[in-house]
Amino acid sequence: MMTKQMPPRGYYPQVHTGAETPPRLTIPLAVKLAIAATILLLSGNFQGCLGGAPPARTYFALQYPTDGVQRYSEHKYPVILRIRPFTATVAYDKQEIVYRTSPYEFQYYWFKLWAAKPKRMVEELTASYLRDARLFQEVIKNVTTRAPELDLECEILAIEELDSTESTWFARLALRYSLVRSMDRVVLWEYEFDEKKPVYNHTPAFVVKAMTELFTEQLGKMTDAMDAYLESSNIGIEVRKVPRIVGQTPSVSEPAALERGPQNGGTLDPKPIPSPVNDTVSPQDGPKPKATLRR
């Protein structure tokens, strides 16, 4: 009697389909190490171009004036001034500091930045300055229990470093302030300036220092020009007789001021704004545009 032979336990017959199994890809160890080193090198920004750790970021800010801010011993105008959110043109609405070597090209420092966007810094400094000057009963940013009579708006037109040549640098600052009547949004008065100041130590720190000096000077002129307008205009705002404790008596001939609102029987009384300073970098005077990385 023949018996059927059973396969041993654990044996499974192989099924051949005719397709050969592709060989397993083996990457040499040297190639693996090279790939890993490349990834580490790229993630570290080439370690400062193979010169060590990548540069640390440095932050800069405009500084608040240390003296000469307060104008009166008590508030001169019993009104509330609201500081509206300041705005900036697109090129300057960034934390990176702008520098230019050509009127046609904007460039940004990679590792030199503003501590906050310029529009926020200028807004905070302007609000603090006007509070300390004591022109208005109150300077606010948000409406509380009483609606403001006046709004102050501002647009940053330029805040940048201008490099005319390798040895000639300037700090440029251009702003436009607008005083607006809150109830009907009529623009009553404007103050605009576009100024530049030479920088002899060619570093961003000294550029920011020059910008601070420009801003402090123009903020004082703007405050005095607005004071002169409110004192002489006929827009229904009470003027208190309070002694002035610092600086000269404001004059209506302050430059760059413009009255735009209806007054004196609904007529306009304009004061011309001088045309902006032609401070763009001339291609003839300066170097050709260059695409360099600034740290």
C-alpha positions as CSV (number, residue, x, y, z in Angstrom):
1,M,0.0,0.0,0.0
2,M,1.4,3.3,-1.1
3,T,1.2,6.3,1.3
4,K,1.2,9.9,0.3
5,Q,4.3,11.7,1.3
6,M,3.5,15.0,3.1
7,P,5.8,18.0,2.9
8,P,7.7,18.9,6.0
9,R,6.1,21.4,8.4
10,G,6.9,25.0,7.5
11,Y,7.4,24.2,3.9
12,Y,5.5,26.4,1.4
13,P,5.9,25.8,-2.3
14,Q,7.1,28.8,-4.4
15,V,4.9,30.1,-7.1
16,H,6.8,31.3,-10.2
17,T,5.0,34.0,-12.2
18,G,7.7,34.4,-14.7
19,A,8.5,38.0,-13.5
20,E,12.0,38.4,-12.0
21,T,12.2,40.4,-8.7
22,P,14.3,43.6,-9.3
23,P,17.5,43.8,-7.4
24,R,17.5,45.9,-4.3
25,L,19.2,49.3,-4.7
26,T,22.2,49.7,-2.4
27,I,23.6,53.2,-1.7
28,P,27.3,53.2,-0.8
29,L,28.0,54.6,2.7
30,A,30.2,57.3,1.2
31,V,27.3,58.7,-0.8
32,K,25.0,58.6,2.2
33,L,27.5,60.7,4.2
34,A,27.9,63.2,1.4
35,I,24.1,63.7,1.2
36,A,23.9,64.2,4.9
37,A,26.7,66.7,4.9
38,T,25.1,68.7,2.1
39,I,21.8,68.9,4.0
40,L,23.5,70.1,7.2
41,L,25.4,72.7,5.2
42,L,22.3,74.1,3.5
43,S,20.3,74.2,6.7
44,G,23.0,76.3,8.4
45,N,23.1,78.9,5.6
46,F,26.5,77.6,4.7
47,Q,27.6,78.6,8.2
48,G,28.2,82.2,7.3
49,C,29.7,81.3,3.9
50,L,32.0,78.8,5.5
51,G,33.3,81.5,7.9
52,G,31.5,80.4,11.1
53,A,28.0,80.8,12.5
54,P,25.5,82.8,10.4
55,P,25.2,86.5,11.3
56,A,22.9,87.4,14.1
57,R,20.0,89.8,13.4
58,T,20.3,93.3,14.7
59,Y,17.3,95.5,15.4
60,F,17.1,99.3,15.3
61,A,14.5,101.9,16.4
62,L,14.0,105.7,16.2
63,Q,14.6,107.3,19.5
64,Y,12.3,109.6,21.5
65,P,13.5,113.2,22.1
66,T,15.0,113.7,25.5
67,D,14.0,117.4,26.0
68,G,12.3,120.3,24.5
69,V,9.0,118.5,24.0
70,Q,6.5,120.2,26.4
71,R,5.1,123.4,24.9
72,Y,2.7,124.7,27.6
73,S,2.2,124.4,31.3
74,E,-1.3,123.1,30.8
75,H,-3.4,121.9,27.9
76,K,-4.1,124.7,25.4
77,Y,-7.0,123.2,23.4
78,P,-9.9,121.5,25.4
79,V,-10.4,118.9,22.6
80,I,-9.6,115.2,22.1
81,L,-7.2,114.3,19.4
82,R,-7.3,110.7,18.1
83,I,-4.3,109.2,16.5
84,R,-5.5,107.1,13.6
85,P,-3.4,104.1,12.5
86,F,-0.5,105.3,10.4
87,T,0.1,103.9,6.9
88,A,3.2,103.4,4.7
89,T,3.8,102.9,1.0
90,V,4.3,99.3,0.1
91,A,8.1,99.4,-0.3
92,Y,8.5,100.7,3.3
93,D,5.8,98.6,5.0
94,K,8.4,96.1,6.1
95,Q,10.8,95.5,9.1
96,E,13.8,95.2,6.8
97,I,15.7,98.5,6.5
98,V,15.6,99.8,2.9
99,Y,18.8,100.9,1.1
100,R,19.1,102.2,-2.4
101,T,21.9,102.8,-4.9
102,S,19.6,103.6,-7.8
103,P,16.3,105.5,-8.1
104,Y,14.9,102.4,-9.9
105,E,15.9,99.7,-7.4
106,F,14.9,98.9,-3.8
107,Q,17.1,96.6,-1.7
108,Y,16.8,95.4,1.9
109,Y,19.2,94.4,4.6
110,W,18.8,90.8,5.5
111,F,20.1,90.9,9.1
112,K,19.5,94.7,9.9
113,L,15.9,95.2,10.8
114,W,13.6,97.8,12.5
115,A,12.4,96.7,15.9
116,A,8.9,97.2,14.6
117,K,7.5,98.3,11.2
118,P,8.3,102.0,10.7
119,K,4.6,103.1,10.6
120,R,4.2,101.6,14.1
121,M,7.3,103.3,15.5
122,V,6.4,106.7,14.0
123,E,2.8,106.4,15.3
124,E,3.9,105.6,18.9
125,L,6.5,108.4,18.9
126,T,4.1,111.0,17.5
127,A,1.4,110.1,20.0
128,S,3.8,110.4,22.9
129,Y,5.2,113.7,21.6
130,L,1.8,115.3,21.3
131,R,0.8,114.1,24.8
132,D,3.9,115.6,26.3
133,A,3.6,118.8,24.3
134,R,0.3,119.5,26.1
135,L,-1.5,121.0,23.1
136,F,-4.6,118.9,23.6
137,Q,-6.7,117.9,26.5
138,E,-6.3,114.3,25.6
139,V,-4.4,112.3,22.9
140,I,-6.0,108.9,22.4
141,K,-5.7,105.9,20.0
142,N,-9.1,104.3,20.8
143,V,-12.4,106.0,21.4
144,T,-13.6,105.7,25.0
145,T,-16.4,107.7,26.6
146,R,-16.2,110.8,24.5
147,A,-15.8,111.1,20.7
148,P,-12.8,113.0,19.5
149,E,-13.1,116.3,17.8
150,L,-10.0,115.9,15.6
151,D,-8.1,112.9,14.1
152,L,-4.4,112.9,13.1
153,E,-3.3,110.7,10.2
154,C,0.1,110.1,8.7
155,E,1.6,108.3,5.7
156,I,5.2,107.3,5.5
157,L,6.4,108.2,2.0
158,A,10.0,107.2,2.5
159,I,12.4,106.0,5.2
160,E,15.6,104.7,3.8
161,E,19.3,104.8,3.3
162,L,20.5,106.4,0.1
163,D,24.0,105.5,-1.2
164,S,24.9,108.0,-3.9
165,T,28.4,106.6,-4.1
166,E,30.5,104.3,-2.0
167,S,31.6,107.2,0.1
168,T,28.4,109.3,0.1
169,W,25.5,108.1,2.2
170,F,22.3,109.9,3.2
171,A,19.4,109.1,5.6
172,R,16.1,110.0,4.0
173,L,12.8,110.5,5.7
174,A,9.5,111.7,4.1
175,L,6.2,111.9,6.0
176,R,2.7,113.5,5.4
177,Y,0.6,114.4,8.4
178,S,-3.1,115.2,8.0
179,L,-5.4,116.8,10.6
180,V,-9.0,115.7,10.0
181,R,-12.2,116.9,11.6
182,S,-13.7,113.7,13.0
183,M,-17.4,114.3,12.5
184,D,-17.3,114.8,8.7
185,R,-13.8,113.6,7.8
186,V,-12.8,116.9,6.3
187,V,-9.1,117.4,6.0
188,L,-8.3,120.7,7.7
189,W,-4.6,120.9,7.5
190,E,-1.5,119.0,6.3
191,Y,2.2,119.0,7.0
192,E,4.5,117.2,4.6
193,F,8.3,117.0,4.5
194,D,10.9,115.1,2.5
195,E,14.4,115.6,4.0
196,K,17.8,113.9,3.9
197,K,20.8,114.1,6.1
198,P,24.4,113.0,5.2
199,V,25.8,110.0,7.1
200,Y,29.6,110.0,7.5
201,N,30.0,106.7,9.4
202,H,28.7,104.2,6.9
203,T,26.8,101.8,9.1
204,P,23.1,101.2,9.5
205,A,23.4,102.4,13.2
206,F,24.5,105.8,12.1
207,V,21.9,105.9,9.3
208,V,19.2,105.3,12.0
209,K,20.8,108.0,14.2
210,A,20.5,110.5,11.4
211,M,16.9,109.5,10.7
212,T,16.1,110.1,14.4
213,E,17.6,113.6,14.2
214,L,15.5,114.4,11.1
215,F,12.4,113.0,12.7
216,T,12.9,114.9,16.0
217,E,13.4,118.2,14.2
218,Q,10.4,117.7,11.9
219,L,8.1,116.5,14.7
220,G,8.8,119.7,16.5
221,K,8.1,121.8,13.5
222,M,4.9,119.9,12.7
223,T,3.7,120.4,16.3
224,D,4.4,124.1,16.2
225,A,2.8,124.5,12.7
226,M,-0.4,122.7,13.9
227,D,-0.5,124.8,17.0
228,A,-0.3,128.0,14.9
229,Y,-3.0,126.7,12.6
230,L,-5.4,125.9,15.4
231,E,-4.8,129.2,17.1
232,S,-5.4,131.3,14.0
233,S,-8.2,129.3,12.3
234,N,-11.9,129.7,12.7
235,I,-13.1,126.1,13.1
236,G,-14.9,126.4,16.4
237,I,-12.1,125.2,18.7
238,E,-11.6,127.1,22.0
239,V,-8.1,128.5,22.5
240,R,-7.0,128.8,26.1
241,K,-4.5,131.5,27.1
242,V,-1.8,129.5,28.6
243,P,1.9,130.5,28.9
244,R,4.4,128.8,26.5
245,I,7.3,127.3,28.4
246,V,9.6,126.2,25.6
247,G,10.7,127.3,22.2
248,Q,9.6,130.2,20.2
249,T,6.0,131.4,19.7
250,P,4.5,129.4,16.8
251,S,4.4,131.2,13.5
252,V,1.9,130.7,10.7
253,S,4.8,130.9,8.2
254,E,6.1,127.5,9.2
255,P,7.2,125.6,6.1
256,A,5.4,122.7,4.6
257,A,2.0,123.5,6.2
258,L,-1.3,123.6,4.3
259,E,-4.8,124.5,5.5
260,R,-7.3,122.5,3.5
261,G,-10.6,122.8,5.4
262,P,-13.5,125.2,4.9
263,Q,-13.1,128.2,7.2
264,N,-13.7,131.9,7.2
265,G,-17.1,131.5,5.7
266,G,-16.4,128.3,3.8
267,T,-13.5,129.5,1.8
268,L,-10.1,127.8,1.5
269,D,-7.0,129.5,2.7
270,P,-4.1,127.4,1.2
271,K,-0.5,127.7,2.2
272,P,1.7,126.1,-0.5
273,I,3.6,123.0,0.3
274,P,7.1,123.2,-1.1
275,S,7.9,120.5,-3.7
276,P,9.7,117.5,-2.3
277,V,13.5,117.5,-2.2
278,N,14.9,115.8,-5.3
279,D,16.9,113.3,-3.3
280,T,16.8,110.3,-5.6
281,V,20.1,108.8,-6.5
282,S,21.3,109.8,-9.9
283,P,22.7,107.0,-12.0
284,Q,25.3,109.4,-13.3
285,D,26.5,110.3,-9.7
286,G,26.2,106.9,-8.2
287,P,27.4,103.4,-9.0
288,K,25.5,101.1,-11.2
289,P,22.8,99.0,-9.4
290,K,24.3,96.0,-7.7
291,A,22.7,92.9,-6.3
292,T,24.7,92.3,-3.2
293,L,23.8,90.6,0.1
294,R,24.0,93.0,3.0
295,R,24.1,91.6,6.5
